[in-house]
Every structure is written in C-alpha cells, then in structure tokens.
Amino acid sequence: MSAIPEVTEFFRSTGSADYLTMVSVPSIEGYDRVCKMLINGVKLADVNSMFAMEQIKYTTALPLSHA
C-alpha cells in the first residue's frame, strides 16, 4: 500500500470487510486502475469496492468539548 501514491489511508477493520482503503483519483478510470493494482498485487478471497459520489462533510478537527 505504501508504494501506491493514490492510497491516502489504509485501515484493518472489523465486520464484513477486513480492510478499508481510501484512495484519491481524478476519474473512474483512475479508480479502476488502482483497484486492478490492488487486486493483482495480492491473493484475495473476495473483493468489494465502492466510491463516494459527493463529499458532504470533511474535517480533521476532533470534538474535544466533552473532554
């Protein structure tokens, strides 16, 4: 993952997906290219993917008012 510049975040997760990968690409073609790199890079039992259509909210600020 560290060798793919489009990968901006990578998490191991619980639930139905083992990993969550955030990528930043300019087009659906770029998305497809990165997906193919990931799928061909390691042996996987199953792959599910999705992409965001619109950013509704984005922040890196932490809600510390309760602290």
N, C-alpha and C positions, 0 to 999 in steps of 0.2 A: 504494500500500500504506500509506503513511503517513497517508492520510486515513481508513482503516478502523480504528477502535479495537479491534476484535476480533483483528486481526492483531498477534500478540505477537513473532513472529520471521519473518524472510524471508531466504532464502539462495539464491544461484545455485549449482548443483551440477553434478557430473559424472554420467555414467551415463545411464540411460534417461529420467530426469526432468531438465529444465533448471532448475527452481526448486522449492524446498521452502518452504511457507508454514505456519507454526504459528498456529493461531487458538484463542481461548478463548471458548467459547459455553456457555450453560446447557442447551441442548437440541438434539435432532436438527433441530428446526425452525430454530433459530438457525444451525446448521451449514449447512443448506440455503440459508438466506438469504444467508450470507456467500459460499458457493460461487457462487450466482447473481450476486452483485455482481461477483465476480472474473471469471466467465465473460463477463458482459455488458460489463465495463469495457474489455477489450482484445480484439483479434482473435487467436484461438488456433487452432492446427492440431489439437491434441489435449489432452484434459484427463483426468487420473486423480486420484482422491481416495480418502482413507481416513481413518478416525478411530480413536483409541485407545479401547479398551473399559475398560481398567483401568491405572492408574499403578502400576508395580511398583517403580521406583526413580526418584528425582529428587534431584539435588544440583547445586549450583553450585561446590562445592569442587573444586579442582584437585589431582590426586595428585602432589604435589611431593616425595615421599620419595626418588625416584630422582635428583633434581637435585643 
